[in-house]
Amino acid sequence: MPLPAPASFWLLGVRLDPLSEEDLLRRLELHLFDSHGLLTVTTVNAECIALANRDPRYRQTINSSSLNLIDGAGINLAARLRGLGPFPRLPGADLIYTLAQQCQQHNLRLFLLGGAPEVAQAAGQRLQSLYPGLEIAFYSPLRLSEESGLDESQPIFDLLEEFSPHVLYVALGMPKQEKWIALQREQMEKMGVRLAIGVGGALDYISGRVPRAPRLWRRLGLEWLFRLLRQPRLRLRRQAERLSWFAVAAFMEALRLRWRKMGRPAAGR
């Protein structure tokens, strides 16, 4: 059964698919049970778009993803400047639980790729405790290459073929996880993987290694600020550079679109 295409829009050269959680789950169920091939999912935030601006290949990779979900208050703010939205936010750190529950309920196998070894193991154990009976395995790569995200000499594909997962969480961080998914798409399809999603640092949250922002902060779209306050040395320069670029670029793009619309001749002239 073909999947209906969501109504998408473009922001700074990146395609976004503003789905609600209900619509997303419906599409995923249709694909997991009634379709073949691999569905790839990217959760896009302001930093992701900033990286895509500097790296055309990364931008192309994101735009070739099956679904680009909105993960970040900055994107919603930029959309509202253009008279769009607000749209539901679908952070990878939330979807990781939702998809794990689906795997448990429908006897689907789940594979965690990435994170430090102790983090991946703790995250897997945590998900199994939340969803008893969940079939889950993990692999934590020790070396990452800039080009593919993984050292291809490592036995990752042997493990994937042996476990034969239906759903794959790739926790290599941006932009490596999206590049790796795109580069290994054909290989994953041959192994029967039906859904691959980049989840960034979500395994750190699940394992308990890194606390997640309180619910109120998340509701207000301030999760980025919570992370910055907890890890200022790690995040200050990176976030200041990327988020400031995104804010200025999104504002200028909205302004250009408004000017273009105001200058358009009225219908019938």
C-alpha positions, 0 to 999 in steps of 0.5 A, spaced: 500 500 500 503 506 497 504 511 503 500 518 502 505 524 501 505 529 507 504 536 505 512 539 506 515 546 506 522 548 505 526 552 510 533 554 508 534 549 502 531 543 507 525 539 506 521 539 512 515 534 513 510 537 518 507 531 521 503 530 527 505 524 532 498 520 530 500 521 522 507 519 523 505 513 527 500 511 522 505 512 516 510 507 520 505 502 521 503 502 514 510 501 512 512 496 517 507 491 516 504 493 509 510 495 505 517 493 503 524 497 503 527 502 507 524 508 510 529 513 513 527 518 518 531 524 520 529 529 526 531 536 523 533 542 528 536 549 527 543 546 528 542 541 523 539 546 518 546 550 519 550 544 518 546 543 511 548 550 509 555 549 510 555 542 507 551 541 500 552 533 500 549 533 507 543 538 505 542 533 499 542 527 504 537 530 508 533 532 503 533 524 500 531 522 507 524 519 506 521 523 512 524 530 515 521 531 522 521 537 526 525 537 532 526 544 535 522 550 537 527 554 532 524 551 526 517 552 528 519 560 530 522 560 523 515 557 520 511 562 523 515 568 521 512 565 514 505 565 516 506 557 517 505 553 523 505 552 529 507 544 527 508 539 532 515 537 534 517 530 534 524 530 537 528 523 536 529 523 544 521 522 544 520 517 538 525 512 541 520 510 546 514 510 542 518 506 536 520 501 542 513 500 544 511 499 537 516 493 536 514 490 543 507 490 541 508 487 534 514 482 535 519 487 531 527 487 533 530 493 534 538 494 534 541 500 537 548 503 533 552 508 536 554 511 543 559 509 548 559 501 550 556 502 557 551 507 554 548 503 549 548 497 553 544 501 559 540 504 554 538 497 551 537 494 558 532 500 560 528 499 554 527 492 555 525 494 562 520 498 560 517 494 554 518 487 557 519 482 551 522 487 546 528 483 542 533 488 542 541 488 540 546 493 540 553 495 537 557 501 539 563 502 534 569 504 537 572 508 531 568 513 526 570 515 519 568 522 517 566 519 510 561 514 512 560 514 519 563 507 521 570 504 520 567 498 515 572 493 517 568 493 523 563 487 524 557 491 524 554 488 518 555 481 520 551 483 527 546 486 523 545 480 518 545 475 524 540 479 528 536 481 522 532 488 525 526 491 523 528 498 526 535 501 527 536 507 531 543 510 529 546 514 534 552 517 531 550 524 532 549 529 526 551 529 520 555 522 521 548 518 522 544 521 516 550 520 512 551 513 514 544 511 513 544 514 506 551 511 504 548 504 507 541 504 505 542 499 499 546 494 504 540 495 510 535 494 505 538 487 503 538 485 510 531 487 511 531 493 515 525 497 514 526 503 518 532 507 520 532 513 524 538 518 527 537 519 534 543 523 536 544 523 543 538 520 545 541 513 548 545 518 553 538 520 556 535 513 556 541 510 559 541 516 565 548 518 563 545 525 561 539 528 564 534 531 559 531 537 560 525 538 565 518 537 561 516 545 562 523 547 559 521 542 553 514 545 552 517 552 552 522 550 547 528 551 551 531 544 551 537 547 547 538 552 553 538 547 558 543 543 555 547 549 554 547 551 561 549 543 563 555 543 558 557 550 557 564 549 555 562 543 550 556 547 547 557 554 547 561 556 541 558 551 537 550 553 539 552 560 538 555 560 531 550 555 529 543 558 532 545 565 531 546 563 523 540 560 523 536 566 526 539 571 521 538 566 515 531 564 517 529 571 518 532 574 512 528 568 508 522 570 511 523 577 509 525 575 502 518 571 501 514 576 504 517 582 499 516 577 493 509 576 495 507 583 496 510 585 489 506 579 486 501 582 481 494 581 483 490 575 480 486 578 473 491 583 472 
